[in-house]
């Protein structure tokens, strides 16, 4: 009798517990069918059974064991949470909170308007913001990063942000960091060898980006690259790193005009097909550049016969027989700026005009036949970099400058509100704003390779140098022509003022190399 009362009491207690759990689950959770199914399973396990081996304690342990196994597997396979009591609902509520938090961030950062009622596919949890929303404001990764930096205070405790574009069209993984990251550009150490180049004309390495990735320059179909910046900004050092990687290629020939008249480009002399550091002989510069134009025209006329197509890039790229011609005109203001030439020196003005015309036609027409023009200047103005040259160059590199006018002279346009500016670069050599052919800008730091190390590389590959243009023949002077036409010219008095003024206005010219 006593045992029967105990069983009735236990059954009543179990029934009361089941009722409470059922009512609580149905009240707290709207989607409680999974929970109800598991409660039913436990109720069946608790039911009385005469068989000792299938009593309710054993059944309860079995059901609980299955529940624990599913809970453990759900960490590996999240879809199993749909078969768990309470967990599926908790997960749904957690995802709802994370999605609401992600949508609030879209509005706080200004990617959508505050009155936009749309619930976008985005989530935010534990400092990671996932976005899967094809919005026009989320198409440019650089613009997204700029916006996040400007409003980083929106996230409490955030000191840095890492932006990863998981797919094109508004798909991002954004991680807010509690400590600022180390800028990889600041850790760039001097190089002892050129950066390794695989031979890919689309990616010639020269430095690093902020995230530590390798910065590369696209030479394929690159007509020209305008380079400018203040003295000491790293122009020559940066170009040394970029071009030193090409020295070992037999498919590249270098032609260098050093307008400073020094030895900054002396490292490349053993490898250069043409090396001219005479900063006063304007006639020689004009004639040599016009000789390069003749090479270009010859290639344009015979490219189909030589390579089977009109473009060197569509027919296998540069080769030892038809190499890429790298035309470097360092400190081009020396030969292009009218203000540096006396107005009375008509010959010098004429040669300046011919030099500009030659550079312009090389930039405009040399792309398809493998000619890459690199004019550099520390005086970036419209006089030093005429629009006939800069407007047709495929890319531009602006090292630190003081004024926006100088920046526009190099890059062509003023930076947009979300674009980096060369006027705000750190006063550290090597930092530059690089503009690609599609107009995108980024701040990179060029590697530094000493001229001694670069010169050693150039000397090791001096055997790859070969002649590109023929011998330069100077044009006869007007007085020589007059002497030829008139065998007995009137003799001038040696002390006459006319003779003295004529001699003083004519600068001595060096012989052609």
BELBEL-V75811 format. One record per residue. N is the residue number from 1. RES is the residue in one small letter. PHI is phi as a letter, one per 30 degrees, with the letter a starting at -180 (NA if undefined). Layout:
BEGIN
N;RES;PHI
N;RES;PHI
END
This chain:
BEGIN
1;x;NA
2;x;d
3;x;d
4;x;d
5;x;d
6;x;d
7;x;d
8;x;d
9;x;d
10;x;d
11;x;d
12;x;d
13;x;d
14;x;d
15;x;d
16;x;d
17;x;d
18;x;d
19;x;d
20;x;d
21;x;d
22;x;d
23;x;d
24;x;d
25;x;d
26;x;d
27;x;d
28;x;d
29;x;c
30;x;d
31;x;c
32;x;c
33;x;d
34;x;d
35;x;d
36;x;d
37;x;d
38;x;d
39;x;d
40;x;d
41;x;d
42;x;d
43;x;d
44;x;d
45;x;d
46;x;d
47;x;d
48;x;d
49;x;b
50;x;d
51;x;d
52;x;d
53;x;d
54;x;b
55;x;d
56;x;d
57;x;d
58;x;d
59;x;d
60;x;d
61;x;d
62;x;d
63;x;d
64;x;d
65;x;d
66;x;d
67;x;d
68;x;d
69;x;d
70;x;d
71;x;d
72;x;d
73;x;d
74;x;d
75;x;d
76;x;d
77;x;b
78;x;e
79;x;d
80;x;d
81;x;d
82;x;d
83;x;c
84;x;c
85;x;d
86;x;i
87;x;e
88;x;d
89;x;d
90;x;d
91;x;d
92;x;d
93;x;d
94;x;d
95;x;d
96;x;d
97;x;d
98;x;d
99;x;d
100;x;d
101;x;d
102;x;d
103;x;d
104;x;d
105;x;d
106;x;e
107;x;d
108;x;d
109;x;d
110;x;i
111;x;d
112;x;b
113;x;d
114;x;d
115;x;c
116;x;d
117;x;d
118;x;d
119;x;c
120;x;d
121;x;d
122;x;a
123;x;b
124;x;b
125;x;a
126;x;h
127;x;i
128;x;c
129;x;c
130;x;c
131;x;b
132;x;b
133;x;b
134;x;d
135;x;c
136;x;d
137;x;d
138;x;b
139;x;c
140;x;c
141;x;e
142;x;d
143;x;d
144;x;d
145;x;d
146;x;d
147;x;d
148;x;d
149;x;d
150;x;d
151;x;b
152;x;d
153;x;d
154;x;e
155;x;c
156;x;d
157;x;i
158;x;d
159;x;c
160;x;a
161;x;b
162;x;c
163;x;c
164;x;b
165;x;d
166;x;d
167;x;a
168;x;d
169;x;j
170;x;i
171;x;c
172;x;b
173;x;c
174;x;c
175;x;c
176;x;c
177;x;c
178;x;d
179;x;b
180;x;d
181;x;d
182;x;d
183;x;d
184;x;d
185;x;d
186;x;d
187;x;c
188;x;d
189;x;c
190;x;e
191;x;c
192;x;c
193;x;b
194;x;d
195;x;d
196;x;d
197;x;c
198;x;d
199;x;j
200;x;d
201;x;d
202;x;d
203;x;a
204;x;c
205;x;d
206;x;b
207;x;a
208;x;b
209;x;c
210;x;d
211;x;d
212;x;j
213;x;d
214;x;d
215;x;d
216;x;b
217;x;c
218;x;c
219;x;c
220;x;d
221;x;h
222;x;c
223;x;d
224;x;a
225;x;b
226;x;d
227;x;b
228;x;a
229;x;l
230;x;d
231;x;e
232;x;i
233;x;d
234;x;j
235;x;d
236;x;d
237;x;d
238;x;d
239;x;d
240;x;d
241;x;d
242;x;d
243;x;d
244;x;d
245;x;d
246;x;c
247;x;d
248;x;d
249;x;c
250;x;d
251;x;c
252;x;b
253;x;b
254;x;c
255;x;b
256;x;b
257;x;c
258;x;c
259;x;d
260;x;d
261;x;i
262;x;c
263;x;b
264;x;d
265;x;c
266;x;d
267;x;d
268;x;c
269;x;e
270;x;d
271;x;c
272;x;d
273;x;d
274;x;b
275;x;b
276;x;b
277;x;c
278;x;d
279;x;c
280;x;c
281;x;d
282;x;d
283;x;d
284;x;d
285;x;d
286;x;d
287;x;d
288;x;d
289;x;d
290;x;d
291;x;d
292;x;d
293;x;d
294;x;d
295;x;d
296;x;d
297;x;d
298;x;d
299;x;d
300;x;d
301;x;d
302;x;c
303;x;d
304;x;d
305;x;d
306;x;d
307;x;b
308;x;i
309;x;a
310;x;d
311;x;b
312;x;d
313;x;d
314;x;c
315;x;b
316;x;j
317;x;i
318;x;d
319;x;b
320;x;e
321;x;d
322;x;b
323;x;d
324;x;d
325;x;c
326;x;c
327;x;c
328;x;c
329;x;c
330;x;d
331;x;h
332;x;d
333;x;d
334;x;d
335;x;c
336;x;c
337;x;d
338;x;d
339;x;d
340;x;c
341;x;b
342;x;d
343;x;d
344;x;d
345;x;d
346;x;d
347;x;d
348;x;d
349;x;d
350;x;d
351;x;d
352;x;d
353;x;d
354;x;d
355;x;d
356;x;d
357;x;d
358;x;d
359;x;d
360;x;d
361;x;d
362;x;d
363;x;d
364;x;d
365;x;c
366;x;d
367;x;e
368;x;d
369;x;c
370;x;i
371;x;b
372;x;b
373;x;c
374;x;b
375;x;d
376;x;b
377;x;a
378;x;c
379;x;b
380;x;d
381;x;b
382;x;d
383;x;d
384;x;d
385;x;b
386;x;e
387;x;d
388;x;d
389;x;c
390;x;d
391;x;d
392;x;c
393;x;d
394;x;d
395;x;b
396;x;a
397;x;b
398;x;c
399;x;d
400;x;e
401;x;b
402;x;c
403;x;b
404;x;d
405;x;d
406;x;d
407;x;d
408;x;d
409;x;d
410;x;d
411;x;d
412;x;j
413;x;b
414;x;d
415;x;d
416;x;d
417;x;d
418;x;c
419;x;c
420;x;d
421;x;b
422;x;d
423;x;d
424;x;c
425;x;d
426;x;d
427;x;d
428;x;b
429;x;e
430;x;j
431;x;d
432;x;a
433;x;c
434;x;c
435;x;c
436;x;d
437;x;d
438;x;c
439;x;j
440;x;d
441;x;b
442;x;a
443;x;c
444;x;b
445;x;b
446;x;d
447;x;d
448;x;c
449;x;c
450;x;d
451;x;d
452;x;d
453;x;d
454;x;d
455;x;d
456;x;d
457;x;d
458;x;d
459;x;d
460;x;d
461;x;c
462;x;d
463;x;d
464;x;d
465;x;d
466;x;b
467;x;d
468;x;c
469;x;c
470;x;d
471;x;d
472;x;c
473;x;c
474;x;d
475;x;d
476;x;d
477;x;d
478;x;d
479;x;d
480;x;d
481;x;d
482;x;d
483;x;d
484;x;d
485;x;d
486;x;c
487;x;d
488;x;b
489;x;d
490;x;d
491;x;d
492;x;c
493;x;d
494;x;d
495;x;c
496;x;d
497;x;d
498;x;d
499;x;d
500;x;d
501;x;d
502;x;d
503;x;d
504;x;d
505;x;d
506;x;c
507;x;d
508;x;d
509;x;c
510;x;d
511;x;d
512;x;d
513;x;d
END
